[in-house]
Amino acid sequence: MVKKKSEPQTLSSVTNALRILKSFSTFEPTKRVTELSDQLGLAKSTISRLLATLAKEGFVIKDTETNGYQLGISVLTLGGIVTNNLEIHKEAAPVLNNLVSDTGETAHLAIIDRLDTVYIHKEECNHPVRILTHLGRRNPSYCTSSGKVLLAYNDNNIVEDVIRNGLVSHTPNSITDPDVLRNELKTIRKKGYSVSIEELTEGTKSVAAPIRDYTGKVVSAITVVGPIQRMKSSKIPEIAKKVMAAGIEASERLGYDERYFKRFN
């Protein structure tokens, strides 16, 4: 009798420890045992043991006055290693700097992770009034310019997964109709860039363009974001040209040859 190969199994303790770490966010930087127990559906004793282990290894820090926990330096260290070893991060950094100088607005580098968009690099502008954004923050892809660019050039299955997951309204301008989103993505592919006007956060406007690797695959998006008062509609065409040019430059740094792909594709 031939034995069937067993499926790889995960350790529940490791899984739960990771669930704890992933529960922290920009808007919820501090967590308490009771809160985590309710949120994750685990016993308080289990949460306490896992937090004690994570604290010992430097992944969380306990505030003895409030008994709340925050992410520790070990998370930052690992995040820095990942960021510094992403080729796209290294190659696009100087391009982002130039884009900030050319547009006067903050620039971001974003990737898609599952159904969300994540900022992995940011260069601030010098304006006293800036848009508050956070590295590592997960944003819904369908209502950010970078996310829409990444969806437009991604596998259609990803787009349909985003739609099935629900197009929740964050502002009156959020896209909540699947057909509207599909048509928007078609338009982005034709134009080569995406615009988001107060779709995720009121008072903000952004423009994004794709970045390709040496195979021609879109692997990231480069974005300029600012307040609607500065990023007036009359300025968008010129900003879009600069963002697309920056996207092409970053792509070339990754080995992409636009002339080759236009000739043979």
C-alpha positions as CSV (number, residue, x, y, z in Angstrom):
1,M,0.0,0.0,0.0
2,V,1.4,3.3,-1.1
3,K,1.3,6.0,1.6
4,K,-0.1,9.3,0.5
5,K,2.1,12.4,1.0
6,S,0.8,14.4,3.8
7,E,0.1,18.1,3.3
8,P,2.6,20.4,4.9
9,Q,1.3,21.5,8.3
10,T,1.8,24.8,10.0
11,L,2.5,25.3,13.7
12,S,-0.5,27.0,15.3
13,S,1.7,28.9,17.7
14,V,3.7,30.4,14.9
15,T,0.6,31.2,12.9
16,N,-1.0,32.9,15.9
17,A,2.2,34.9,16.7
18,L,2.2,36.2,13.1
19,R,-1.5,37.0,13.4
20,I,-0.7,39.1,16.4
21,L,2.1,41.0,14.6
22,K,-0.2,41.6,11.6
23,S,-2.9,43.0,13.7
24,F,-0.9,46.1,14.4
25,S,-1.5,49.1,12.1
26,T,-0.8,52.8,11.7
27,F,-4.2,53.5,13.2
28,E,-3.9,50.8,15.9
29,P,-0.2,51.0,17.0
30,T,-1.0,49.7,20.5
31,K,-2.7,46.5,21.4
32,R,-3.7,45.0,24.8
33,V,-4.2,41.3,25.7
34,T,-8.0,41.5,26.0
35,E,-8.3,43.4,22.7
36,L,-6.2,40.8,20.9
37,S,-8.1,38.0,22.5
38,D,-11.4,39.4,21.2
39,Q,-10.0,40.2,17.8
40,L,-8.2,37.0,17.1
41,G,-10.5,34.6,19.0
42,L,-7.7,33.2,21.2
43,A,-7.6,32.7,25.0
44,K,-6.0,35.5,27.0
45,S,-3.5,33.0,28.4
46,T,-2.4,32.1,24.8
47,I,-2.1,35.8,23.8
48,S,0.0,36.5,27.0
49,R,2.4,33.6,26.3
50,L,2.9,34.6,22.7
51,L,3.4,38.3,23.5
52,A,5.9,37.3,26.2
53,T,7.9,35.3,23.6
54,L,7.6,38.1,21.0
55,A,8.8,40.7,23.6
56,K,11.8,38.5,24.5
57,E,12.8,38.5,20.9
58,G,12.3,42.2,20.4
59,F,9.2,42.0,18.1
60,V,7.0,43.8,20.6
61,I,7.5,46.2,23.5
62,K,5.3,46.3,26.6
63,D,4.4,49.7,28.1
64,T,4.4,48.9,31.8
65,E,2.2,51.9,32.6
66,T,-0.6,51.0,30.2
67,N,0.0,47.3,29.8
68,G,-0.3,47.8,26.1
69,Y,2.0,46.4,23.5
70,Q,3.7,48.0,20.4
71,L,5.8,46.7,17.6
72,G,9.5,46.5,18.5
73,I,12.8,47.2,16.9
74,S,13.2,43.6,15.5
75,V,10.3,44.3,13.1
76,L,11.9,47.5,11.9
77,T,15.2,45.7,11.4
78,L,13.6,43.0,9.3
79,G,11.6,45.5,7.3
80,G,14.8,47.4,6.6
81,I,16.5,44.3,5.3
82,V,13.6,43.6,3.0
83,T,13.4,47.1,1.7
84,N,17.2,47.5,1.1
85,N,17.3,44.2,-0.8
86,L,14.4,45.0,-3.1
87,E,16.0,45.9,-6.4
88,I,13.1,48.1,-7.4
89,H,13.6,50.1,-4.2
90,K,17.3,50.7,-4.9
91,E,16.9,51.5,-8.5
92,A,13.9,53.8,-8.2
93,A,15.0,55.9,-5.2
94,P,17.0,58.5,-7.3
95,V,14.1,58.6,-9.7
96,L,11.7,59.5,-6.9
97,N,14.0,62.2,-5.7
98,N,14.0,63.8,-9.2
99,L,10.2,63.5,-9.5
100,V,9.7,65.4,-6.2
101,S,12.0,68.1,-7.5
102,D,10.2,68.3,-10.9
103,T,6.6,68.3,-9.5
104,G,7.0,69.8,-6.0
105,E,4.9,67.0,-4.5
106,T,5.5,63.9,-2.5
107,A,6.4,60.7,-4.5
108,H,5.8,57.1,-3.6
109,L,6.8,53.7,-4.9
110,A,4.0,51.1,-4.4
111,I,3.6,47.4,-5.0
112,I,0.6,45.1,-4.9
113,D,0.4,42.5,-2.2
114,R,-2.6,40.1,-2.5
115,L,-5.5,42.5,-3.0
116,D,-4.0,45.7,-1.5
117,T,-1.4,48.3,-2.5
118,V,1.6,48.9,-0.2
119,Y,3.9,51.9,-0.2
120,I,7.5,50.7,0.0
121,H,9.4,54.0,-0.5
122,K,8.5,57.6,0.0
123,E,10.2,60.9,-0.8
124,E,8.7,64.0,0.9
125,C,8.2,67.3,-0.8
126,N,9.2,70.6,0.9
127,H,5.7,72.1,1.2
128,P,4.6,72.9,4.8
129,V,1.2,71.3,4.0
130,R,1.8,67.6,3.1
131,I,-0.4,64.5,2.7
132,L,0.0,62.1,5.5
133,T,1.0,58.7,4.2
134,H,2.8,55.7,5.8
135,L,5.3,53.2,4.5
136,G,4.0,49.7,4.8
137,R,0.4,50.8,5.0
138,R,-2.1,48.7,3.1
139,N,-4.5,50.6,0.9
140,P,-7.4,49.2,-1.1
141,S,-6.1,48.9,-4.7
142,Y,-9.3,50.0,-6.4
143,C,-9.3,53.6,-5.0
144,T,-5.7,54.7,-5.3
145,S,-3.9,55.8,-8.4
146,S,-1.0,53.4,-7.8
147,G,-3.4,50.5,-7.0
148,K,-5.4,51.1,-10.2
149,V,-2.2,51.1,-12.3
150,L,-1.1,47.8,-10.7
151,L,-4.6,46.3,-11.3
152,A,-4.7,47.6,-14.9
153,Y,-1.6,45.7,-15.8
154,N,-2.1,42.7,-13.6
155,D,-3.8,39.3,-14.2
156,N,-7.6,39.7,-14.7
157,N,-8.1,37.2,-11.9
158,I,-6.7,39.6,-9.4
159,V,-9.1,42.3,-10.6
160,E,-12.0,39.9,-10.2
161,D,-10.8,38.9,-6.7
162,V,-10.7,42.5,-5.7
163,I,-14.3,42.9,-7.0
164,R,-15.5,39.8,-5.2
165,N,-13.9,41.1,-2.0
166,G,-16.1,44.1,-2.1
167,L,-15.7,47.7,-3.5
168,V,-16.3,49.5,-0.2
169,S,-16.9,53.3,-0.4
170,H,-14.3,55.3,1.5
171,T,-15.4,58.7,0.1
172,P,-18.2,59.9,-2.3
173,N,-15.7,59.4,-5.1
174,S,-14.7,55.8,-4.4
175,I,-15.4,53.4,-7.2
176,T,-18.0,50.9,-6.0
177,D,-19.4,49.7,-9.4
178,P,-17.5,46.7,-10.8
179,D,-18.2,47.7,-14.4
180,V,-16.9,51.3,-13.7
181,L,-13.7,49.8,-12.3
182,R,-13.2,47.5,-15.3
183,N,-13.7,50.4,-17.7
184,E,-11.4,52.6,-15.7
185,L,-8.6,50.0,-15.9
186,K,-9.1,49.8,-19.7
187,T,-8.7,53.5,-19.9
188,I,-5.5,53.4,-17.7
189,R,-3.9,50.9,-20.1
190,K,-4.7,53.1,-23.1
191,K,-3.4,56.3,-21.4
192,G,-0.5,54.8,-19.5
193,Y,-1.3,56.5,-16.3
194,S,-3.9,56.7,-13.6
195,V,-5.5,59.6,-11.6
196,S,-7.3,59.3,-8.3
197,I,-9.3,62.3,-7.1
198,E,-10.4,62.0,-3.5
199,E,-11.2,58.3,-3.9
200,L,-9.6,57.1,-0.7
201,T,-9.0,60.3,1.3
202,E,-10.9,63.5,0.8
203,G,-8.8,66.5,-0.2
204,T,-6.1,64.5,-2.0
205,K,-5.3,63.9,-5.6
206,S,-2.6,61.5,-7.1
207,V,-1.2,60.4,-10.4
208,A,0.6,57.1,-11.0
209,A,2.4,55.3,-13.8
210,P,3.7,51.7,-14.1
211,I,7.3,50.5,-13.6
212,R,8.3,47.4,-15.6
213,D,11.1,44.9,-15.0
214,Y,13.4,43.5,-17.7
215,T,10.7,41.1,-18.9
216,G,8.2,43.9,-19.5
217,K,6.1,42.9,-16.5
218,V,4.7,45.7,-14.4
219,V,6.1,45.2,-10.9
220,S,5.5,48.5,-9.2
221,A,3.9,51.9,-9.6
222,I,5.4,55.4,-9.2
223,T,3.0,58.0,-7.7
224,V,2.8,61.7,-7.0
225,V,0.3,62.7,-4.4
226,G,-0.7,66.1,-3.1
227,P,-3.7,68.3,-1.9
228,I,-6.3,69.1,-4.5
229,Q,-5.6,72.8,-4.0
230,R,-2.1,72.4,-5.4
231,M,-2.7,69.6,-7.9
232,K,-5.3,71.4,-10.0
233,S,-6.9,69.7,-13.0
234,S,-5.1,72.0,-15.4
235,K,-1.8,70.7,-14.0
236,I,-2.6,67.0,-14.3
237,P,-1.5,66.4,-17.9
238,E,1.9,67.9,-17.3
239,I,2.3,66.0,-14.0
240,A,1.2,62.8,-15.8
241,K,3.9,63.3,-18.4
242,K,6.5,63.6,-15.7
243,V,5.3,60.6,-13.7
244,M,5.2,58.4,-16.9
245,A,8.7,59.6,-17.8
246,A,9.9,58.7,-14.3
247,G,8.2,55.3,-14.6
248,I,10.1,54.6,-17.9
249,E,13.4,55.7,-16.3
250,A,12.9,53.4,-13.3
251,S,11.9,50.6,-15.7
252,E,15.1,51.1,-17.7
253,R,17.1,50.9,-14.5
254,L,15.6,47.5,-14.0
255,G,16.7,46.4,-17.5
256,Y,13.5,47.2,-19.5
257,D,14.0,48.2,-23.1
258,E,10.9,49.9,-24.4
259,R,12.1,49.9,-28.0
260,Y,12.7,46.1,-27.9
261,F,9.3,45.4,-26.6
262,K,7.6,47.6,-29.0
263,R,9.4,45.9,-31.9
264,F,8.9,42.3,-30.8
265,N,5.6,42.4,-28.9
